[in-house]
Amino acid sequence: MKNEVIERSIIKTYRKEIWARFVKGIKEFNLIEDGDKIAVCISGGKDSFLLAKCMQEFKRHGKINFELVFLCMNPGYNEKNLELIKSNAKLLNIDLNIFESNIFDIVSNEEKSPCYLCARMRRGNLYAEAKNLGCNKIALGHHFDDVVETILLSLLYASEYKTMMPKLHSDNFEGMQLIRPMYFIREHDILRWVNSNKLKFLNCACKFTEKSEHENNSKRKEIKELIKELKKVNPAIDYNIFKSTFDVNLNTILGYHKEDEEHSFLDDYDK
């Protein structure tokens, strides 16, 4: 069966590029623990479907006792896109729990940053549904490239240095956590996995990015192109950006904040 071939490709063909990095993320950041019930959030794209398959394999082969729920929110997909999600779930042997929302209709009136509003509303809806199902964690399919792009987006457009965390506590849903098990997996390896298995997933199915001109003007796509150009000079540039978040030297930082506390290098300059 094709699903079995796809599963074997994760463990065998892409063992180094995908499976080993997936397991590394879980172990290094302690993302999954005994007793967890995790909602794997599936948007319909390549990243979230690969996440679902990796989570299935980890449960099958791992030594941690935890439960999985595969959760998909329908924010207003057209029928063609919704059917593609359902057919991929069937092909990949994923028991998908689909629930409805009207997020696309709500953000359609937002002129400035519909993507930001949409992402926040999606996250809130996913947390709420996952909690209703008895889950204590939601898992998202963000990968290495997403982390690097977020660092540069924050630096160049928000005047702050921050990254996408591998796990975090929810501010609005007590007892809930968000985890990102694909933290170390690179996007080009995900694309290789997709192409080698002849799979087809959604890219972005909202009305703002279905048209190519909107996608081409997105800030994230601009950052992707910037990284691509920088890698021509230094092939390790993305890795260096990624690793910089593991080695911040506070002795050379003018200021930082943690929660509501602001700190300046002048606070203890003369001590």
C-alpha positions in Angstrom: 0.0 0.0 0.0 1.2 3.5 -0.8 0.8 4.7 2.8 3.3 2.0 4.0 5.8 3.1 1.3 5.5 6.7 2.5 6.0 5.6 6.1 9.0 3.6 5.3 10.5 6.5 3.3 10.5 8.6 6.5 12.3 6.0 8.6 14.6 4.6 5.8 15.1 7.0 2.8 15.0 10.2 4.8 16.2 8.8 8.1 19.0 11.3 8.5 17.3 14.4 7.1 13.8 13.9 8.6 13.4 11.2 11.1 16.7 11.7 13.1 16.1 15.5 13.3 12.5 14.9 14.3 13.6 12.7 17.2 16.3 15.1 18.1 13.8 18.0 18.5 11.6 15.9 20.8 14.5 14.7 23.0 16.5 18.0 23.1 13.5 20.1 24.1 11.5 17.4 26.0 8.5 18.0 23.9 6.6 14.7 24.6 6.1 13.2 28.0 4.3 10.2 29.5 0.6 10.9 29.8 0.4 13.6 27.1 -2.6 13.8 24.9 -1.4 15.8 21.8 -3.6 17.5 19.2 -1.6 17.4 15.9 -2.8 20.4 14.0 -3.2 19.8 10.3 -3.7 22.8 7.9 -3.6 20.7 4.8 0.0 21.7 3.8 3.0 19.5 3.4 4.5 20.4 6.8 1.5 19.5 8.9 0.9 16.2 7.1 4.6 15.2 7.5 4.3 16.1 11.2 1.3 13.9 11.5 3.1 10.9 9.9 6.2 11.5 12.1 4.1 11.7 15.2 2.4 8.4 14.3 5.8 6.8 13.7 7.2 8.1 17.0 4.2 6.7 18.9 4.6 3.4 17.1 8.4 3.0 17.7 9.0 5.2 20.8 9.0 4.3 24.5 6.8 7.2 25.7 3.2 6.5 26.5 1.0 9.3 25.0 -2.1 9.8 22.9 -2.6 11.5 19.6 -5.6 13.4 18.1 -5.4 14.7 14.5 -7.1 18.0 14.4 -8.1 20.1 11.3 -9.9 23.4 11.4 -12.0 24.4 8.3 -11.8 28.2 8.4 -13.8 28.4 5.2 -11.9 26.4 2.6 -13.6 26.0 -0.8 -14.9 22.5 -1.5 -12.0 21.5 -3.8 -9.4 22.4 -1.1 -11.3 20.7 1.6 -11.6 17.5 -0.4 -7.9 17.5 -1.1 -7.3 17.6 2.7 -9.7 14.7 3.2 -8.2 12.6 0.4 -4.7 13.1 1.7 -5.8 12.1 5.2 -7.3 9.0 3.8 -4.2 8.2 1.7 -1.9 8.7 4.7 -4.1 6.8 7.1 -4.8 9.8 9.3 -8.0 9.8 11.3 -8.8 13.5 10.9 -11.1 15.4 13.2 -12.4 18.4 11.2 -14.3 21.2 12.9 -15.7 24.4 11.4 -15.0 28.1 11.9 -15.7 31.3 10.0 -12.2 32.8 10.2 -11.9 33.5 6.5 -15.1 35.6 6.5 -14.0 37.5 9.5 -10.5 38.4 8.2 -11.8 39.2 4.7 -12.6 42.7 6.0 -9.1 43.2 7.4 -7.1 45.4 5.0 -3.7 45.7 6.7 -2.5 42.3 8.0 -5.1 39.6 7.4 -2.4 36.8 7.7 -1.4 37.9 11.2 -5.0 38.1 12.4 -5.9 34.8 10.7 -2.9 33.1 12.4 -3.9 34.3 15.9 -7.5 33.3 15.4 -6.5 29.9 14.1 -4.3 29.3 17.1 -7.0 30.3 19.5 -9.6 28.0 17.9 -7.2 25.1 17.8 -6.3 25.5 21.5 -10.0 25.6 22.4 -11.0 22.6 20.3 -7.9 20.6 21.6 -8.8 21.4 25.2 -12.4 20.3 24.6 -11.0 17.0 23.4 -9.0 16.5 26.6 -5.6 17.4 25.1 -2.8 19.2 27.0 -0.7 20.0 24.0 -1.0 21.1 20.4 1.7 20.3 17.9 2.4 22.6 14.9 4.4 21.8 11.8 6.9 24.7 11.9 10.4 23.8 10.7 14.0 25.0 10.7 13.4 27.5 7.8 10.3 29.0 9.6 12.5 29.6 12.7 15.3 31.3 10.6 12.8 33.5 8.7 11.0 34.5 11.9 14.3 35.7 13.4 15.0 37.9 10.3 11.5 39.2 10.1 11.6 40.3 13.7 15.0 41.9 13.3 14.3 43.7 10.0 10.7 44.6 10.4 9.9 44.7 14.1 13.3 46.0 15.5 13.6 43.2 18.0 15.6 40.0 18.3 13.4 37.0 18.9 12.8 33.5 17.6 10.1 30.9 17.2 10.2 28.8 20.4 10.3 25.0 20.2 7.6 24.9 23.0 5.7 27.4 25.0 2.9 27.6 27.5 -0.4 29.1 26.4 -1.3 32.5 27.8 -5.0 32.1 27.4 -5.6 28.4 27.9 -4.4 27.2 31.3 -2.5 23.9 31.3 -2.1 23.9 27.5 1.3 23.9 25.7 2.3 24.3 22.1 5.2 22.2 20.7 7.1 22.2 17.4 8.7 18.8 16.9 10.0 19.6 13.4 12.2 22.4 14.7 15.4 20.9 13.2 14.0 19.7 9.9 14.8 21.7 6.8 12.2 22.7 4.3 14.1 21.4 1.2 14.2 17.9 2.8 10.4 18.1 3.3 10.0 19.0 -0.4 12.2 16.1 -1.4 10.0 13.8 0.7 6.9 15.2 -0.9 8.2 14.9 -4.5 9.7 11.5 -4.1 6.4 10.1 -2.9 4.5 12.1 -5.6 2.2 13.8 -3.1 0.2 16.9 -3.5 -0.8 19.2 -0.6 -2.3 22.6 -0.2 0.0 25.6 -0.2 -2.2 28.3 1.3 -5.9 28.1 0.6 -7.1 31.5 1.8 -8.5 34.1 -0.5 -5.6 36.5 0.1 -2.8 34.2 -1.0 -4.5 32.0 -3.7 -3.5 34.8 -6.1 0.1 34.8 -7.0 0.6 38.5 -6.7 -0.3 38.4 -3.0 2.0 35.6 -2.3 4.9 37.3 -4.2 4.4 40.4 -2.1 4.5 38.7 1.3 7.2 39.6 3.8 8.1 36.0 4.5 8.6 35.3 0.8 10.9 38.4 0.7 12.9 37.0 3.6 13.1 33.6 1.9 14.6 35.3 -1.2 17.1 37.3 1.0 18.3 34.1 2.7 18.7 32.4 -0.7 20.9 35.3 -1.9 23.0 35.3 1.3 23.6 31.6 1.0 25.3 32.1 -2.3 28.0 34.0 -0.4 27.9 31.8 2.7 26.1 28.4 2.4 26.0 28.2 6.2 24.2 31.5 6.7 20.8 30.0 7.7 22.4 27.6 10.1 24.4 30.5 11.7 21.3 32.6 12.1 19.5 29.6 13.7 22.4 28.8 16.1 22.6 32.5 17.2 19.5 32.0 19.3 21.4 29.4 21.4 24.3 31.7 22.2 23.1 35.3 23.0 25.8 37.2 24.9 23.9 39.5 27.2 27.2 41.3 28.0 27.0 42.8 24.5 23.3 43.6 24.4 22.1 47.2 25.1 18.8 46.1 26.4 16.4 43.3 26.8 13.0 42.5 28.4 11.6 39.5 30.1 7.8 39.5 30.6 7.0 43.0 31.8 10.6 43.8 33.1 12.8 46.1 31.0 16.6 45.8 31.4 19.5 48.0 30.2 23.2 47.3 30.2 23.5 50.4 32.3 21.6 48.7 35.2 24.8 47.0 36.4 27.4 48.8 34.3 29.4 50.1 37.4 29.1 47.0 39.5 
